[in-house]
Amino acid sequence: MSNALDVTDSTWETAVLQSSTPVLVDFWASWCGPCKAMGPYVDKLADDFKGKLKVVKLNTEDNTEIPSRYGIASIPTFLLLKNGAVVKQVVGAVRKYDEFKAMVEPHL
């Protein structure tokens, strides 16, 4: 069971854009090997920053509107949003958890 919350095209506005804390969005799909490899990092980030960072996952197979709106062409893609605006984007898998964590910390 993932520590990240699932979001959809229909819940994006309230779950992500209206969040009072920064939000890390993991754009993924069930067939994506690198997405699966990043799963433990996503869950650990959700644990490490509980209360400071909301971590969510959006399945790009079932939800096409939001990925299209944000120009998501490759997965995994991670967007960090603060006050509804994208402040950081990472495309592809990250090799080490510390690198993944370091991309988030300056924005908390």
C-alpha positions in Angstrom: 0.0 0.0 0.0 1.4 3.3 -1.0 1.8 6.2 1.4 1.0 8.6 -1.5 -2.6 9.6 -2.1 -4.2 8.8 -5.5 -5.5 11.9 -7.4 -7.5 12.1 -10.6 -8.4 14.7 -13.2 -11.5 15.4 -11.2 -9.8 15.7 -7.8 -6.8 17.7 -9.0 -8.1 21.2 -8.2 -8.9 20.4 -4.5 -6.2 17.9 -3.8 -3.3 19.7 -5.5 -3.9 23.3 -6.5 -5.8 24.2 -3.3 -3.3 22.4 -1.0 -2.0 24.5 1.9 1.3 22.5 1.8 3.6 21.9 -1.2 2.6 18.9 -3.3 4.8 16.4 -5.0 2.9 14.7 -7.9 4.1 11.4 -9.3 2.8 10.9 -12.9 3.0 7.1 -13.5 1.4 4.1 -15.3 1.1 0.5 -14.3 3.2 -0.7 -17.3 6.1 1.7 -16.5 9.1 -0.1 -15.0 11.0 3.1 -13.9 7.7 4.2 -12.3 7.6 1.0 -10.2 11.3 1.4 -9.3 10.6 4.9 -7.9 7.6 3.7 -5.8 9.7 3.1 -2.6 11.3 6.5 -2.9 7.9 8.2 -3.3 6.6 6.4 -0.2 9.7 7.2 1.8 9.4 10.9 0.9 5.7 10.8 2.0 6.9 9.4 5.4 9.9 11.7 5.8 8.0 14.9 5.1 4.6 14.0 6.6 2.8 17.2 7.5 5.2 19.3 5.5 4.6 17.8 2.0 1.6 16.2 0.4 2.7 13.3 -1.9 0.2 12.2 -4.6 0.2 9.8 -7.6 -1.7 10.4 -10.8 -2.2 7.4 -13.1 -1.7 8.7 -16.6 -3.5 5.7 -18.2 -6.8 6.6 -16.4 -6.4 10.4 -16.3 -5.3 12.2 -19.5 -6.5 15.8 -18.9 -4.0 16.8 -16.2 -0.9 15.2 -17.9 -1.9 17.0 -21.1 -2.4 20.3 -19.4 1.1 20.1 -17.8 2.8 18.8 -21.0 3.8 15.4 -19.4 5.3 13.5 -22.3 7.4 10.9 -20.4 6.9 9.0 -17.2 7.8 8.9 -14.5 7.6 12.7 -14.2 7.5 14.4 -10.9 6.1 17.9 -10.4 6.5 19.9 -7.2 3.8 22.5 -6.8 3.6 25.2 -4.2 0.6 27.5 -3.9 -0.7 25.9 -7.1 2.4 26.7 -9.2 5.0 24.3 -10.5 8.4 25.1 -8.7 10.3 22.0 -9.8 10.0 19.3 -12.4 12.0 16.0 -12.7 11.6 13.7 -15.7 12.7 10.1 -15.3 13.9 7.9 -12.5 16.3 9.3 -9.9 19.2 7.0 -8.9 19.5 7.8 -5.2 16.9 8.6 -2.6 19.0 11.5 -1.3 18.9 13.2 -4.7 15.1 12.8 -4.8 14.8 14.3 -1.3 17.2 17.1 -2.1 15.0 18.3 -5.0 12.1 18.8 -2.5 13.7 20.2 0.6 14.4 23.7 -0.6 10.7 24.3 -1.3 9.4 23.3 2.1 
